[in-house]
Amino acid sequence: MIKSLLLVGAGGALGSIARYAVSLLFTHFAICSHWATLVVNVIGSFLIGFAIPLLSNGTALFAVVGFCGGFTTFSTFSSQALQLFQAGERLTAAAYVAASLVVSVLMVLLGMYLAGKFVK
């Protein structure tokens, strides 16, 4: 259990550092931050898709759960959506994708609204 936690934590730390480095790179070249997020999400989705079939349990904890999780949770979302599609659960997959995107954006809006109430 402790070994697993350490693997996830180490991978997560490196993933978070990598995400921040991408953001710094985009800022350095005066590129809007949402493009950095898109790039991170796309790269993270590729990495999780590439890593899952190749890695053993311990390595997967470090790379998939840790690194990709720290780099972006979008990679996990993408993997889960694909698994639903591949399992033939197309309606569930479509609902999951739509709900994840719409509800997440709405929750950001709600959070900003509520935070604004505290600032005033």
N, C-alpha and C positions, 0 to 999 in steps of 0.2 A: 504494500500500500504506500509506504513512504517513498520507495523507489519510483513508483508511478507518479506520485505527486511532484517529485523532484524533476522527472522527465518532462511533465507537462509544464511546470513552472519555468524550467530552463528554456524550453522551446517557445513558450509564451513571451518570455523576456526578449529573446532574439527576434521574434516576430513583431513585437511592439517597436523595438528599435528600428527594424527594417521599415516598418510603416512610417515612422517618424522621419527616417532618412529620405524616403520617397517624397514626403511632404516638403521637406527642406529643399530637395532638388527642384521640385516644381516651383516653390517660392523663389528660389535663386534665379530661375529663368522667367519669373513674373507670369507664371501660368496659374490660372484660377484653381483653387483648392479642390473644387468638385472633380476636376479632371484627375487629380492625384488620387482621389478616392475611387474613381472609376478604374484607374489603372491598377490600384491595389486590389480591388475586388476581382478584376479580370485575372490578374496574376495569381491571386489566392485561389480562385476557382480552378485555374489550370493546375496549380500545384497540388491541390487536394485530389483532383481527378487523376493526376499522374502518380501520386504517392500511394493512394489506397490499395491498388492492386499489387504494388511492389513491396510493401513494407511488412515486417513482422510486428507483433503486438507492441513491444517496447519501443521500437523505432517509430511506429505509427503514433504512439502517445506523444513522443517528442515532436515529430514533424507535422502530423495532421491535427491532433487536438491542441498541442502547444503552439508550434510555430504558426500554422495557418489560423488557428484560433486567435492568437495575438496579432497576427498580421491583418486578418479580417474575418469576421463571422459570416460574411457573405459567402465565403467558400463552403462552409458547412451547409448553409441554406441551399446553395446551388446543388450540392451533392445529394441532399435529402430530396429535393424536388425531382432530380433525375432518377433517383431510386424509386420514387412513386410512379413516375412515367414508365420506367422499365418493368415495374411490377404489374403494369396494365391498369393502374389506378389513375387514369387520365383526369377524371373529374376531380378527384381528391387533390391531385397534383396541381391542376389549374387553380382550384380554390386556395390551396396553400400558397402558391406563388402570388396570386392576386391579393389575398388577405395579408400576406407578409409585407408586400410593397405598400399597399394602401394604408393599412393600419399603422405600419411603422412611420410613414410620412405624417399621418394624422397625429400620432403620439409625439412626434417632434414638435408639431404645431401646438399641441396641447401643452407640452412642457414649456415651450417658449411663452405661451400665453400665461400660464400659471406663474412662471418665474417673473414675468413682467409685473404681475400683481404684487409680488414681494418687493420689487425694486422701488415702486412708487411710494 
